[in-house]
């Protein structure tokens, strides 16, 4: 399993590439000494995984590394990689709501 954590700096719209293929790209920037900006994509029904996130959110992305070869019209082979997200979680999400009463001696029952 490959995983990366960073701040969401670009959140693209879902793009319908062909009748049967859609993708949504997004970019995370990590916080290392030399920050890296990494492009990920969510495809097909996973495009909706990005709904509810906004630029500035700290996310952890689980992804698969995909590669493919393409031969151009001149007969040259070109190689491409993609990072296909399959699980996305917000880091340090909001604290759970505390329904306990204040410490004033009153019990809730």
C-alpha positions, 0 to 999 in steps of 0.5 A: 500500500502506498500512502502520502500525506500533505496539504491540498493545494489544487482541487480540480473538477471532474473531467469526462475524458471519454463516454466511459472514463472520468477523472478528477485531479488534485495536488498535495504539497508535503511539508518536508525540508524541500516540499514536493507537490504531487499530482494524484487522480481519482477515477470513475466513481472515486471522483466523488471521494474529493467531495467535501474537501477544500484547498488547505485541508491536510489529507492522507491519500492511499493510492496505486502507482500505475504506468503505461506505454504509449507510442506516438505517430513517429513511432517513439515510445513514451511512458507515463505514470499516474497516482490513482487514489482509492482512499482519502482521509482528512488528517486530524479531523474536527474533534468529536463533540463532547456531550458531557455536561460542564463539571458543575455537579449536575448529572444529565439523568 
